[in-house]
Amino acid sequence: AGRFKDEIVPFGGVEILDPATGTGTFITEIIDYLTPAQLAHKYRHELHCNEVAILPYYIASLNIEYSYWQRTGDYVPFEHIVFVDTLDNLGGQRSKHAQQGSLFGLVDENAARIKNQNAREMVVIIGNPPYNAWQENFNMQNANRPYREIDQRIRDTYVKHGTAQNQIGLYDMYSRFYRWATDRLGDDGIIAFITNGSFIDGRIFDGFRKTVAGEFSDIYVIDLGGNVRMNPRLSGPRHNVFAIQTGVALAFMVRRKEAQGEPARIWYARRPEMEEASDKLAFLVDTRFADISFQSITPSKRNNWINLADNDFEEF
């Protein structure tokens, strides 16, 4: 926000988008965090969020408006929540991909909100995108539907640079949101996602790691662990911050225009393997970002970030 310090409105110009807002948790947290001098302008102009399911959409709208009322004592309708499937909305993409013309046949007010959002240059994209790449069998009826444009972008980037024989996992919903958000950012911006942590060391994500290292200036990863599938000593409810089976990670991917063309500097921090979820959450609440002890990562020739063996095995 420092680059906007000379504007009249404090921190004006920093547009924030949550593309999979659910019930609005991240936006309400921002409302609670902002200072009174920032809040009214941000709320009316620079906070944006999307939701594709109708019930969470209405709950999010109520939660956001109520949070603002609690902070200010004024009821102001929140006009920047959009009912849309984010991955189908490419109208605001910085690269020359398919544009949305019909606006999905939605009512005029919602269509106007989509147009307004697409016209903004997003500086920060935050959230907790869904992730469900795999289903154990077809009776689960939980397979991801195709997203033609985003899936093509994944093939042109993450898959193209990958070496795994089966890369279907790269079409996980959370990697789709990474692809969408990367294309949606301007020349300066940040993606801040909390997701499945498989991108850190997953075999099929080597192309993802290579791609993001070329698309961002700095990448900060906080590995919260909790991968019950890899460590049977762990318990989802006890050790995982979301009480799920897969590991969880926070990632901050920073793009700086002046550093374009240079490989990203990658920084990694990991919580202790057996640390309980309550302690991990306390760490996140109490620790300033600047006080986290990050390790500088130099990717291997195979685009591995961690668990780097000091030998020539990969060459055999």
C-alpha positions as CSV (number, residue, x, y, z in Angstrom):
1,A,0.0,0.0,0.0
2,G,3.0,2.3,0.3
3,R,2.9,3.3,-3.3
4,F,-0.5,4.9,-2.8
5,K,0.7,7.1,0.2
6,D,0.4,10.3,-1.7
7,E,-3.3,9.9,-2.5
8,I,-6.0,11.8,-0.6
9,V,-7.7,8.7,0.7
10,P,-5.5,6.6,3.1
11,F,-4.3,3.5,1.2
12,G,-6.7,4.3,-1.6
13,G,-6.2,2.3,-4.8
14,V,-5.5,-1.1,-3.3
15,E,-8.4,-3.2,-4.7
16,I,-9.0,-6.5,-2.8
17,L,-10.8,-9.5,-4.2
18,D,-11.9,-12.7,-2.6
19,P,-12.9,-14.9,-5.6
20,A,-14.4,-17.8,-3.5
21,T,-15.8,-16.0,-0.5
22,G,-18.1,-18.6,0.9
23,T,-20.0,-16.9,3.8
24,G,-17.7,-13.8,3.6
25,T,-15.2,-14.6,6.4
26,F,-12.2,-13.0,4.8
27,I,-14.0,-9.8,3.9
28,T,-15.5,-9.4,7.4
29,E,-12.1,-9.9,8.9
30,I,-10.7,-7.1,6.7
31,I,-13.6,-4.9,7.9
32,D,-12.7,-5.6,11.5
33,Y,-9.0,-4.9,10.7
34,L,-9.2,-1.6,8.8
35,T,-8.8,1.6,10.6
36,P,-11.8,4.0,10.7
37,A,-10.0,6.3,8.3
38,Q,-9.7,3.5,5.7
39,L,-12.9,1.6,6.3
40,A,-15.7,3.7,4.6
41,H,-13.7,4.2,1.4
42,K,-12.6,0.5,1.2
43,Y,-16.1,-0.8,1.9
44,R,-17.8,1.4,-0.7
45,H,-15.2,1.1,-3.4
46,E,-12.3,-1.4,-3.0
47,L,-13.5,-4.6,-1.4
48,H,-14.8,-7.2,-3.8
49,C,-15.9,-10.8,-3.5
50,N,-17.6,-13.6,-5.5
51,E,-19.7,-16.6,-4.6
52,V,-21.3,-19.3,-6.9
53,A,-23.7,-20.9,-4.4
54,I,-26.9,-19.0,-3.7
55,L,-27.2,-19.7,0.0
56,P,-23.6,-18.7,1.0
57,Y,-24.0,-15.7,-1.3
58,Y,-26.8,-14.3,0.7
59,I,-25.2,-15.2,4.1
60,A,-22.0,-13.5,3.0
61,S,-23.9,-10.4,2.0
62,L,-25.6,-10.3,5.4
63,N,-22.4,-11.0,7.3
64,I,-20.5,-8.3,5.5
65,E,-23.2,-5.6,6.0
66,Y,-23.6,-6.5,9.6
67,S,-19.8,-6.3,10.3
68,Y,-19.7,-2.9,8.7
69,W,-22.7,-1.8,10.8
70,Q,-21.0,-3.1,14.0
71,R,-17.9,-1.0,13.2
72,T,-19.6,2.2,12.1
73,G,-23.2,2.2,13.4
74,D,-24.4,2.9,9.8
75,Y,-26.2,0.4,7.6
76,V,-24.7,0.6,4.0
77,P,-25.6,-2.1,1.4
78,F,-22.5,-3.9,0.2
79,E,-22.6,-3.5,-3.5
80,H,-19.4,-5.4,-4.5
81,I,-20.5,-9.0,-3.8
82,V,-21.2,-10.8,-7.1
83,F,-23.1,-14.0,-7.7
84,V,-20.9,-15.7,-10.3
85,D,-18.7,-18.7,-10.9
86,T,-15.3,-17.0,-10.8
87,L,-13.6,-19.5,-13.0
88,D,-16.1,-18.7,-15.8
89,N,-15.6,-15.0,-15.5
90,L,-12.5,-14.0,-17.6
91,G,-13.7,-10.6,-18.4
92,G,-11.1,-8.9,-16.2
93,Q,-8.1,-11.0,-17.2
94,R,-4.9,-9.1,-18.0
95,S,-3.9,-11.6,-20.7
96,K,-5.9,-12.0,-24.0
97,H,-8.1,-14.9,-23.1
98,A,-11.8,-15.4,-23.9
99,Q,-14.0,-12.5,-22.7
100,Q,-17.5,-13.0,-21.3
101,G,-20.2,-11.4,-23.4
102,S,-23.5,-12.7,-22.1
103,L,-22.6,-12.2,-18.5
104,F,-24.2,-15.6,-17.9
105,G,-27.8,-14.4,-18.4
106,L,-27.9,-12.8,-14.9
107,V,-30.2,-10.0,-13.8
108,D,-29.1,-6.5,-14.7
109,E,-27.9,-5.5,-11.2
110,N,-25.6,-8.5,-10.9
111,A,-24.4,-8.1,-14.4
112,A,-23.5,-4.5,-13.6
113,R,-21.5,-5.7,-10.6
114,I,-19.6,-8.1,-12.7
115,K,-18.8,-5.4,-15.2
116,N,-17.7,-3.0,-12.4
117,Q,-15.4,-5.7,-10.9
118,N,-13.9,-6.6,-14.2
119,A,-13.0,-3.0,-14.9
120,R,-10.9,-2.8,-11.7
121,E,-7.2,-3.6,-11.4
122,M,-7.0,-6.0,-8.5
123,V,-3.9,-5.5,-6.3
124,V,-4.6,-8.2,-3.7
125,I,-6.5,-11.5,-4.3
126,I,-7.2,-13.5,-1.1
127,G,-9.1,-16.5,0.0
128,N,-9.5,-20.2,0.7
129,P,-10.3,-21.7,-2.7
130,P,-12.0,-25.2,-2.8
131,Y,-9.9,-28.2,-3.5
132,N,-11.1,-31.6,-4.6
133,A,-9.1,-32.9,-7.6
134,W,-9.6,-36.6,-6.8
135,Q,-12.6,-38.7,-6.2
136,E,-12.2,-42.2,-4.9
137,N,-14.8,-43.6,-7.2
138,F,-17.5,-42.3,-9.6
139,N,-20.3,-43.1,-7.1
140,M,-19.0,-40.1,-5.1
141,Q,-20.2,-37.9,-8.0
142,N,-17.7,-35.3,-7.1
143,A,-15.6,-34.9,-10.2
144,N,-14.6,-31.4,-11.1
145,R,-16.5,-30.0,-14.1
146,P,-14.3,-28.7,-17.0
147,Y,-13.5,-25.0,-17.3
148,R,-12.4,-24.7,-20.9
149,E,-10.4,-21.5,-20.8
150,I,-8.8,-22.0,-17.4
151,D,-8.0,-25.6,-18.1
152,Q,-6.3,-24.6,-21.4
153,R,-4.2,-22.0,-19.5
154,I,-3.2,-24.8,-17.1
155,R,-2.2,-27.0,-20.0
156,D,-0.2,-24.1,-21.5
157,T,1.7,-23.5,-18.2
158,Y,1.6,-25.9,-15.3
159,V,1.2,-29.1,-17.5
160,K,3.6,-27.9,-20.2
161,H,6.4,-27.5,-17.7
162,G,5.6,-30.6,-15.7
163,T,7.3,-34.0,-16.0
164,A,4.9,-36.4,-14.3
165,Q,3.1,-38.9,-16.5
166,N,-0.3,-38.3,-14.9
167,Q,-1.0,-34.7,-14.2
168,I,-4.7,-34.8,-13.7
169,G,-4.2,-33.4,-10.1
170,L,-3.2,-30.1,-11.7
171,Y,-6.9,-29.5,-12.5
172,D,-7.6,-29.4,-8.7
173,M,-9.9,-26.5,-8.0
174,Y,-7.3,-24.7,-6.0
175,S,-4.7,-24.8,-8.8
176,R,-7.4,-23.5,-11.1
177,F,-7.9,-20.5,-8.8
178,Y,-4.2,-19.9,-8.7
179,R,-4.1,-19.9,-12.5
180,W,-7.2,-17.5,-12.6
181,A,-5.8,-15.2,-10.0
182,T,-2.3,-15.0,-11.6
183,D,-3.9,-13.9,-14.9
184,R,-6.2,-11.5,-13.1
185,L,-3.5,-9.5,-11.2
186,G,-1.9,-6.5,-12.7
187,D,1.8,-5.8,-13.0
188,D,2.0,-5.3,-9.2
189,G,0.1,-7.4,-6.8
190,I,-0.2,-10.2,-4.3
191,I,-2.1,-13.5,-4.2
192,A,-2.7,-14.7,-0.6
193,F,-4.3,-18.1,-0.5
194,I,-4.6,-20.8,2.1
195,T,-5.0,-24.1,0.3
196,N,-4.1,-27.8,0.1
197,G,-0.3,-27.8,0.6
198,S,0.4,-30.4,-2.1
199,F,1.9,-27.8,-4.4
200,I,4.9,-27.5,-2.1
201,D,6.4,-31.0,-2.8
202,G,3.9,-32.9,-4.9
203,R,5.4,-34.8,-7.8
204,I,2.8,-33.6,-10.2
205,F,3.2,-30.0,-9.2
206,D,6.8,-29.6,-10.5
207,G,5.4,-27.7,-13.5
208,F,3.4,-25.5,-11.2
209,R,6.4,-24.6,-9.1
210,K,8.5,-23.8,-12.2
211,T,5.7,-21.6,-13.7
212,V,5.0,-19.6,-10.5
213,A,8.7,-19.0,-10.0
214,G,8.7,-17.3,-13.4
215,E,5.5,-15.4,-12.9
216,F,6.2,-13.8,-9.5
217,S,8.9,-11.9,-7.8
218,D,8.8,-13.3,-4.3
219,I,6.9,-16.4,-3.0
220,Y,6.4,-16.9,0.7
221,V,5.1,-20.3,1.9
222,I,4.0,-21.1,5.4
223,D,3.6,-24.9,5.6
224,L,1.1,-25.7,8.4
225,G,1.4,-29.5,7.9
226,G,-1.3,-31.7,9.1
227,N,-1.1,-34.2,6.2
228,V,-2.7,-37.2,7.8
229,R,-2.4,-39.3,4.7
230,M,1.4,-39.0,4.8
231,N,1.7,-39.4,8.6
232,P,-0.7,-41.8,10.3
233,R,0.4,-40.5,13.7
234,L,-1.4,-37.3,13.0
235,S,-5.1,-36.7,13.7
236,G,-7.1,-34.4,11.4
237,P,-9.1,-32.8,14.2
238,R,-6.1,-32.5,16.5
239,H,-3.3,-31.5,14.1
240,N,-4.9,-30.0,11.0
241,V,-6.1,-26.4,11.1
242,F,-9.1,-27.4,9.1
243,A,-9.5,-30.8,10.7
244,I,-9.1,-32.4,7.3
245,Q,-6.9,-35.2,5.9
246,T,-4.7,-33.2,3.5
247,G,-1.9,-30.8,4.6
248,V,-2.6,-27.1,4.5
249,A,-0.3,-24.2,3.5
250,L,-0.4,-20.4,3.3
251,A,1.2,-18.8,0.3
252,F,1.9,-15.2,-0.5
253,M,2.9,-14.8,-4.2
254,V,4.1,-11.3,-4.9
255,R,4.4,-9.7,-8.3
256,R,6.6,-6.5,-8.7
257,K,6.8,-4.9,-12.1
258,E,10.4,-3.8,-11.7
259,A,11.4,-7.5,-11.0
260,Q,9.8,-9.0,-14.1
261,G,12.0,-11.4,-16.0
262,E,13.9,-12.4,-12.9
263,P,13.3,-15.8,-11.1
264,A,11.3,-15.5,-8.0
265,R,12.9,-15.5,-4.6
266,I,11.3,-18.3,-2.6
267,W,10.9,-18.3,1.1
268,Y,9.7,-21.3,3.2
269,A,8.7,-21.8,6.8
270,R,7.2,-24.9,8.3
271,R,5.4,-25.6,11.6
272,P,6.6,-28.6,13.7
273,E,5.2,-31.9,12.4
274,M,3.3,-32.8,15.7
275,E,2.2,-29.3,16.6
276,E,-1.5,-29.2,17.4
277,A,-4.0,-27.2,15.5
278,S,-4.7,-24.9,18.4
279,D,-1.0,-24.0,18.6
280,K,-0.8,-23.4,14.9
281,L,-3.7,-21.0,15.0
282,A,-2.2,-19.2,18.0
283,F,1.0,-18.8,16.0
284,L,-0.9,-17.3,13.1
285,V,-2.7,-14.9,15.4
286,D,0.2,-13.8,17.5
287,T,3.1,-13.7,15.0
288,R,3.9,-10.7,12.8
289,F,4.8,-11.7,9.2
290,A,8.1,-9.9,9.6
291,D,9.0,-12.1,12.6
292,I,8.6,-15.4,10.8
293,S,11.9,-17.2,10.3
294,F,11.7,-18.0,6.6
295,Q,14.3,-20.2,4.9
296,S,15.6,-19.2,1.5
297,I,14.9,-21.9,-1.1
298,T,16.9,-22.6,-4.2
299,P,14.9,-24.9,-6.5
300,S,16.6,-28.0,-7.8
301,K,17.0,-28.6,-11.5
302,R,13.8,-30.7,-11.2
303,N,11.9,-27.8,-9.7
304,N,11.8,-29.2,-6.2
305,W,11.6,-26.8,-3.4
306,I,12.0,-29.0,-0.3
307,N,13.4,-32.4,0.6
308,L,16.4,-31.7,-1.6
309,A,18.8,-34.6,-1.6
310,D,22.5,-33.7,-1.8
311,N,23.4,-36.3,-4.5
312,D,23.3,-37.0,-8.2
313,F,20.4,-39.5,-8.1
314,E,18.2,-37.4,-10.4
315,E,20.8,-37.6,-13.1
316,F,20.9,-41.5,-13.3
